[in-house]
């Protein structure tokens, strides 16, 4: 079966499973923490993607539980058991990423990442929230990252769109133009 279809089916199943419980926000937080862990610890990702002959299903689940750094909810633990039993633990990162997206979508929200050179004002956050709402129809949940290396401006990532209005990108574009023009002279 097509990998993306499998990922989406499991993600939708998890949304349906937790949507009607009080555990849904907690499971979403845990999923986001696991996504970060899988992205920042390459060995963890490799271990979950390894065949069951190399790393057992139970060990994969234990690794993910320890990556959380806190006790895992019963709902997410049961879901990981299901993934292991069905031989789909190699897809866990992608399934959790789709789950988070679908969960917020079911609440009428969209998570966006905003990178700025300095801490953004409340006014800017409201304007960006209104921009996201006008373009997507969803309320924005804005994760802010301060990165002085972009010099000024901002970078807004809404999963399916990237708006890079950073001074660094503009300076890089000017530098590339300058290099290209100088090549013609030589």
N, C-alpha and C positions, 0 to 999 in steps of 0.2 A: 504494500500500500504506500502511496505517496507520503513522504516524511512530513510535509506541511499539513496534510489532512490529519495525520495521526496526532501531531502536536496540538492542532486546533481542537480536535475532539476531546483530548484529555483536559485541555485548559477549560473548555466549556463545561465538562463534567465536574471539574473542581469548583467552578463558579456556582453551578447549580447545587452542588453538595454543601457549600458553606453559606450561600446567599441567605438562606432562611434561618441561620443560626446566629447567635451572638458572637460567634468566633470569627466571623468573616473579616473584620478589620485586623484581628490578630494574625490570621492566616496570611493576609495580604502583607503585613509587616514582615512576617517570617519569610515569605516568598521573596520580598525585596532584599532582605538580608542575605538570603542564599544566592540570589542573582549576583549581588555584589561580591560575595565570597567566591563564587565560581569564576567571576571575571577577574578577580585580583589574585587568586591562588591557582596558577596553572596546573599544579599537581592534583588539586582537588577535582578539577574538571577532567583531567586525564583518568583519574581513578573511577569517577562515575561513568565515564565513557568506555572503560575497559570491559572486556568480556567477563562473564560471570565465572569463567574458569580461572581468571587471573585475580579478580577481586570479587568476593562473594556478594550476593544481594544484601545480606545482613550487614556486611562490613561497609558497603556503600551507604546504607541508611545511617549507620553509626557515624560515618564520616560527616554526613550532612547534618546530623544532630549536633555533633561537636562543633561544626562550623558556625552554628547559631550562637553558641556561647550561653545559651539559656535553655530551659526545658521547652521542647517542641509541643505544640498543641496536638491534641488527640486527632483532630481532623487532618492536619497535614501529615502526621505520622501514619495514619491509615492510608492516606493517598500515596505516600512514598512506598508503603508495603504493596499496594496495588501495582504501582509502576514496576517494582522489583519482580513481583510474581508474574507480570506480563512481559518481562524482558524489555522494558522501555526506560530503564534508569539512565541510559545514555542520552535521552532526550530531556532530562529533568530541567536543565537550564532554560531551554527553549519553551518548554511547557509552562514553567513558572513565569517567564517573561510574557507569554501570551495570556496567562491567567491574570496577571496584574493589569494588563491593558484592558482585558474584557471585564474585569471586576470594576475598574474605575468607569468604564463605558456604561456599565449597568447602573451606575450611580449618577450618570449624566456628567461625568467629570473626565478630564484628560490631564495626565501628568506631563509637565514640560520642564525642561532643564534650561535655566538661565545662567549664563556666565557673564560676569561683569568685572571690570578692573577694580571697582570699589563697591562697598555695600550699597545696594540700590535703595532708593527712597520708597516710601509707601505709595507715593503718587505714581512712580514708574511701575511698581508692581501692579497697581490697579489698572493702569493703561495697558500693560501687557496682558493682564487677565481679560480685559475688554477686547483686545485684539484677537486673542485666542478664541474667545466666545463668538466673536463676529465671523471668524473664518471657519470654525469647526462646529459651532453650536453647543460646545461643551464648556462647563465651568473649568477654569484652569487651576490645577494644583501646581504651584511653582516651586521647584527645588532650585535654590540659589547657590551658586559656587562663585567665590571671589578668586579671580586669577589676574594678578597685576601684569602678567606677561602680555595680555591682550591690549594693554596701554590705555584704551578707552573704548567707548561704545559697548556693544553686547553681542552675545551669540545666543540665539534661541533655538532649541531643538524640541520639536513636538512629535517625535517618532517618525512621522512621514514627511516632515519639512524641516529644513535647516536654514535659518536666517542668520548670516554672519555679517553683522554691522560693526565689527571691531576695527579699531584703528590699525592694529597689527596686520589684519588682512588687507586693508587699504594700502598700507605702506609696502607690504609684500607685492601687491599688484603694481604699484609705481616702480618698485625695484625691478620687477620682471620686464616692465615696459622699457625702462632705462637700459637694461642689459640687451634687450632685443634691438633697440635703436642703435646701440653702440656696435652691435654685430654687423649691422648694415654699413656702418662707416668703415669698418676694418675690412 
